[in-house]
Amino acid sequence: MPAEWEAKRTASTKAQGVAEFAIVLPILLLLMLGLINLGVVVTTQIVITQAAWEGARAGATLDRSAGEGDAQIIGAVNAAMQPLDVDRTSVDIEPQESEAPRNLPWPEPRGEPLTVKVGYELTLTLPFPITMNLRAQATSRMEYQNPP
């Protein structure tokens, strides 16, 4: 094989490698961005699930004689949502402070379920903006008794 043919073959092999890399690079970048976004979604879901549990636990152990109520539950949720934007959070408590059995006299509501639902609006920006509504809920049995 003459030397000039060998030089042409080497040059075309290098050009082929560059062309293949140019084709594969966007696919690899999209795959990486997808994995990053998946990590953000999973981390956010874990945080809001923990926040719902913290709210349910705070609601189950309220001191009604000290006037504690829904504000303490929402405060516990917001404290657990610390790494996230609290303004994008919605909290729903069932039953509410003004509903039975939470508003009934002693010995209620001990043993009744309290459910805290947390919603969070997550906006992913890589490679284009996507808004997702993530939700979590936790239920705990109330341990306190209303004062007589």
N, C-alpha and C positions, 0 to 999 in steps of 0.2 A: 504494500500500500504506500503510495507516495506521501511525502510529508505534508504537502498542501491539502490532500484529502483528510488527513488526520487532524489538521488545524481546523478545517471546516466542520468536521464532525464534533470536535470539542466545543466550538463556538455555538453550534446549534443545540447541543446538549445543555449548555449553560442558559441559553435563551429559553429552552423548553422548561427548565426549572423555574425561571423567573415567571414565565407565563402561568405555570401551574400554581405557584405561590400567590400570584395576583388573583387567581380564581378562588382559591381556598381561603385566603385571608378574610374577606368579608363574612364568610360562613363561620369561621372561628371567632371573629369579633362578636357576631350576633349570639353565638353560643355562650360566650363569656358574659355578655350583658344579660342574657337570660338567666344564667346561674346567679349573678349578682342580685337581680331582681327577685329571684326565688328566695334567696337568703334574707332579703329585706322583708318580704311577705311573711316568711316563717317566723322571723324574729319578732315582728310586730304582732303576729297572732299569739305568740307565747306571752308577750307583755300584756296584751289585753285579757287573755285568759287568767293570768295571775292577778290582774287588777280586779276582775270580776270575783275571783275567789276572796281577795282581800276585802272587798265590799261586802260580800255575803258573811264573812267572818265578823266584820265590824258590826253588821246589822244583827247578827245572832247574839252578840254580847253587849248590846246597848244597856245603858243605865237610865231607864225611863224616869226614875225618881229625880235624876239630875237634869231632866229635860232633853236628853239626847234623842235624836231621830234621824230623818233622812239626810240632814246636812252632814252628819258624821259618816254616813255610808258613802255619800258622794265625795267627801273629803278623803276617805280611805282609798277610793278608786283613783282619784286625781293624784294622790301621793304615789300610788303604785305605777301610774302612767308616766312617771317622771321623765324618762328619756324621750317621750313622744309629746306632740302638741296637744295640750289638754283642750284647746278650743275646738278641736275636731272630734271630740269625744261626746257621746250621748250615753246617759245612764238611765235605765228604767228599773224601778224597784217594785216588786209584786209580793205581797200587798203593800200599798202605800201607807204612810203613817196615819192617814185619816180613815183607812178602811179596816174592816174587821179581818182578822182577830187582833190586829195591832192596836186598835183603839178601845178594846173591851177591857173592863175592870179585871182585877185579880181573880183567878189565877191565869188568865189568858195572857199572852199567846204562847206560853211555854210548850215546846214540842211541835209547833206549827212550822211549815216550811216558809222560808224567805228566799226569793229568787232575785238575783241582781243580773241584769242584762247590760252589757257594754257594747257599744258600737263605735267604730273608728273609721274615718274616711282617709284612706291612704292614697297618696298620689305618687306614682312611679314616673320618673322622668327619663329613663334610659331605654331605648333610643328615642322614644316619643312619649308624651304624657298619657298615662292611663290612670283613671281613678277607680279604686276598689273600695267597697264597703265591707269591712271585716267585722265579725260579730263573735261574742263569747258570752256565756252565761254560767252562773254557778248558783247552786241551791244549798242552803244550810238550814238546819232546824234551830229555831229561836230558843235560846237558853234562859232568857230573862222572863220576869213576871211583871206585869204592870202594877203600879202601886194601887192600893185599895181606894 
